[in-house]
Amino acid sequence: MAKHWADFQYEIYLNGMTGAVPRLPTDLTRLEELTEQRLGPGPVGYVAGSAGNGSTARANRAALDRRRIVPRMLRDVHERDLSVEVLGRTLPAPLALAPVGVLSIMHPDAEPAAARAAAAQSVPFILSSASSTPMEQVAEAMGDAERWFQLYWAKDREVTRSFLERAKASGFSVLVVTLDTPLLAWRPRDLDQAYLPFLHGVGTANYFSDPAFLSGLAKPVHEDPNAAVLHFVGMFADPGKTWPDLAFLRENWDGPIVLKGVLHPDDARRAAEAGMDGVVVSNHGGRQVAGSVAAADALPGVVDAVGDRLDVLFDSGVRTGDDVFKALALGARAVLLGRPYAYGLGLDGQAGVEHVIRCLLAEFDLTLALSGHAGPATVGVADLVEDTA
């Protein structure tokens, strides 16, 4: 019999025979509060914080909570297979770890710990451009496991080209291009602490190790770190980019390209017309536009527009196994998980990230089975109702 993700619960119960209990809560919604208690306000605010007064982050949760699952009975769910085809590869479950930058502020083992956790559970790890560890070291930590690279599209073409070459050479197979951050949003939790890690050279490892970036500096980084930081700030993002610029990425990357941050069906159609392979319906977890449409509310329109032409992925607000079920029912092929694994990392390093992945997928497996499904393929919009109360 195939191993089911749900078996994790029996592992926990059996370990309990010796008096052992999990080091972290199995209700992943509790992790944020624990992280708040254990880490400093700067790092916690940077990960947990949102744009403006947090209305978009709250809307993300409300949009998922408003949709309720309608379980079906007496269907054979004895043998389950959670695997999905996404971007031409088979994933063991419809999950990848979303790109989260600057993970060294959460735990000294940083991105390599999260990447090893993802590799151990056969879940793709998406490395942020704003990593605190160079991409080559993260790749080394993962062996031959599935890894994708998230690009913050720099003003400097040669730095972008260099990043793509390095990512390809390091075995990153999918390019995830974040479109919703041409500028940093107004984020009061960071502003109130005057906390921006990049200004201290944290989260800049891919840049400070890049030959094209270094060629733009008068002195090596260690001789004039402030000049290096200013050079980074000046090129990090580019508010002047438009749709025709995607041709440059297509010319310099021969694997799948996914555009992250798409919320409007017309933008999804333009992505398809530009020869992209997928989109991530996302509002950056509520971190960029206060008052934005909830990602789950935008998902069905994007799926209707391009679901037959592109792989539609989803993030923003996912905290539980039933959230994953709901995203799939609304048409997503897979979800990206962000903050919860960052909290797991902050609380217990690599083991904390593995705990988060296993809890989420065990709960998803059980939600799927108890709702009458033996795999993701049969989940659809008919399995949800909208609570309008």
N, C-alpha and C positions, 0 to 999 in steps of 0.2 A: 504494500500500500504506500502511495506517495506520502511524503511528510506534509502535514498541513501546518500552516502558520499558526493556526489556533492551538496547536499542541503546546505552545509556550505556556498556556495557563496551567497545564498539568505539570510541566517542569517546575513552575513556581510552587504549586501545591505540594509536589513531592519533596522539593527542597525544604518546605515548611515542616516536614516530618522531623528534621534535625533542629528545628527552631529558627531556621533562616527565613528572613523576609526580604523582599526586594529593597535594594538601597535607595531607589527612587520610587515615587508614586507611579502606579499603573494607570491612574487617571491623568493623562498628559496635560490637561487644562490646569493642573496644580503646579506645574513646573515654573511658570512665570513668577508666581508669588514666592516660591522657594528661592529662585534666583535673585529676586529683589532683596531677600533677607541676607543672602550670602555674598553677593558681589557689590562692588562700589556703585554709587549712583551714576557715574559717567558711563561705564560699560553697560550697565543694565539699561539705562536710558537710550543708549545708542541702538541696542538690539530691540528693546520693547517699544520704543517711542514711535510716534507717527507724525504725519503732517498736521499742522494746525491744532485743533482741539481734539483730534483723534476720531472725528466723525466717520471717516472712511473706514478705518479699522473696525469700528463698531458696526458699520453697515455691512461689511464683509461677513461678520459673524451673524448678524440678524438675517441676512439673505440665505445663509445655510440653515440656520435654526428654523426659519419660517417654513422650509420645505420638510415634510414629514414622510417617512417611508411607510408604505403599505405592504406588510409581509404577506406572502402567499404560502399556503399549507400543502402538505402531502405531495411534495415534489422531491425527487431523489437527489439529495445533496450529500450522499455518503462519500463519494469521491469528488474532490474539488481541485480545480487547477486555476490558479490566479494569474497565470502568465498572459501577457499581451504582446502584440506586435506594435512597436512604436519606432518610426523613422528607420524602418528596414532591419531592426534588430529585435530579438525576443527578450523581453524582460520577465523575471520570475513573478513580478507583481506590478500593478500600474502605479509605480512610485519611483521618484528620483529625489535626491537631496538638492534643494534649491541653492543657487549661489548666494552665500552670505559672506560679506567681506570682513576683513580685520578680525579673524577669529582668535587671534592671540590675546585680545582684550578679555576673552571669555575663559581661556585656559592656555597655559604655556605650551601645551602640545599642539594647539591650534589646528590648522587645516589638515596636516598629516593624520592626526587622530581621527577626525571626522571622516577623512577619505578611507582610512583603514577600516573603520566601522562599516562604511558603505560597502567596501569590497568584501568584508567578511560575511555580509548578508546578501551579496550579489545585487545590490541596488546601485544604479548609476550615481556618481558624485559629480556635481557641477561646480567647478572651481571658479570663484570670482576673480576678475581682473584685479580687484582690490584686495587680493589675498595678502596675508602677512608672511607668506612662505612662497618662494619662487616656484613656478609651475613644475619645473623639472624635479624638485624634491618631492612635491605632492605625487607626481607620476610614479616616482621610485617607490614611494610608500604603498602604492596600490598594486604593484606587479602588473599583471595583464588584465586587471578588472576594468569594467566599463566606466569611462570617464569622459565628461563633456566640458567644454571651456566656455565660460561666459565672458563676452567682450563688452567693456565700456569703450565706446568707439571714440578714440582720441582725435584731437584736431590734427595731430601730426601723422600724415599718411605712412611715413616710414616706420614709426613706432607701431602703428596698427599692423602693417605688413610683417614686421618682425615678430610681434605677438603671435600672429597666425602661423608663421613658420615654426616658431618654438613650440606652439601647442601641437601642431601636426607631428613634429619630430618627437614629442613626448607622449604620443599615443592618444591624445584627446580626439575623439571621433566625431563629435557633433559640436557645432558652433551655435551658441545661444547669445543672440545680440539684444542687449537691453536698450529699448528705445525711449523709456519713460523718464530717463534721468539726464537730459541735456543740461540741467541745472539742478543743484541740490535744493530740495524744498525747504520751506519754513518749518523747522522742527523744534518746537519750544523746549522739549526735554533736553535736547543737546545745547540749545542756545542758553538756557537757564544755568547750565553747568559750564558754559563756554567750552564745550568738549567736542573736538573734532580730531580724531586720532591721526589723520593724514598729516596735519600740521606738525606732528612730532615724528614724522617719518614712519608711522605704523600703518600698514595696509598698502605700502608702496613697493613691496618686495619685487613684484614682477617688473616694475619700472626701473628700480634702482639696480636690477640685474640685467637690464636690456641694453644691448650694444647701440641700438639706434637712439635710445633715450640718452645714454651716457655720452654719445657723440655731440649732443647739444649742450653739454655742460663745459664751462671753462676749466673747472677743477674736478677731481674725483669726489664722489659723494662724501667720503669721510673727511675730506679737507674743508668742504664748505656745504654742510648738510642743509643749511637754510636756502642756499641757492638751488639745491636739488629739489627741495620741497616746493619752492616757488615755480620752478620749471614744470613740475608735476601738476600743480594747481592750474597753471596756465594752459595745459593741454588736455587735462583729464577728460573733459566732455566738450561737445561741440553743438551749441544750439542752432547752428546754421545748416545742419545736415537735412537733406530732403530725399524723397523716394529714389531719384536717379542715382544717388550715391551707393545704393545697394549693389550696383553693378561691380563696384570695386571689390566688395566682399566676395561676390560670386567668382570673380576672376582669381582671387587669392585663396580660396578655400574650396576643395573639391569634395568635401563631405556634406552631410545635411546641414542646412542653416535654418534656425528657428528664431523668429522675432518675438521677443518677450515684452509684454506691456500693451498688447492689443486689446481694445475694449469695444471698438466700433466695427460693425460688419463691413463697412466700406474700406477700412484700413486692412481688414483681413483679406478682402478681395484684391487689394493692391499688392499685398504680400504674395498671394497666389500668382498674380500677373507678373510679378518680378522674379518668379522662379524659385521662391522660397519653399522649404519643405514642411514647415510647421509654424504655428504661433502658440504663444502662451498667453491665455486670457488672464490678465494680472493687472492689479493697480499697485504693485510693489508693496503689497501687504498694508496698504493705506499710508505709505511713507512719502508719497510724492504729491498727490492732489487732494487737499482737504475738500470734502463735499463731493468727491467723485462717486460715480455709479459703483455699486458693489460688484465685485468680480463675478460672483455667482449669478447675479441678475444680467450681466452682459454675456455670459457664456452661451445661452441658447441661441441668441441672435448670430453670434459668430459661427457656431456649429451649423446653423441653417445656411449661412452664406458660403462657407468653404469646407464644411466637414467631409465632402466627397473628394476634395482636391488636396487638402492639407491635413496633417495630424494636428489636432487641436488639444493642447495641454492646458492645465489649469493650476493657478496658485492664488494665494491671498485669503487667509482665514482658516486654512485646513488645520485642525487640531486633533481630530478623532477618526476612528475607523468609519463611523457613519458619515462623516464629511466626505471621505473618499468615495463611498457608495453614492452619495448625492451628486458629487461632481461627475461621476461616470454616468449616472442616470440622466444628467443634463447634457451629456454628449461628449465629455472629455475622454480622451484615450488614456490619460494618466495624469497624476497630480505631482506637483513639486512641493515638498515640505521644507519650510524655512525655520521660523523662530523656535519651534519645539526642539529641534535637534541642536540648535545653538544653546538652548537652556540645558539640555542633557549634557552637552560638552562642558559647559560652565560648572555643572554640578558634579560630574564624575568622569570627565575625559572621554576617551574612546568607549569605555564601557557604558557611559551615560548615553552616548549616541546610539550604540547598539540596542540598548534598552528601549529607547524611543522608537527605533525602527521596528523592533519585534513587537512592542505593545500595539503600535498603530496597525501593523499588518495582521496581528492576531485578532484584534477587534474588528478589522475590516473583513477578515475571513469568516468570523462568527456572524457578523451582520449580514454578509452575503448569504451564508447558509440558512440562517434563521429567517431570512426574507424569501427563501425559496429559490436560490440561485447557486449553481455549481461552478460558476465562473463569471468573469466580467462581461462576456459577450451578450448575455441575455438581459442585462440590466438596461432599463430604458426609462423614458419619461413617464410611462404608465405606472411605474413603481413609486411615484411620488404624488403627494397632494400638497397644495399650498394652503398653509394655515393663515387665513385672512383675519383672524380675530384680533 
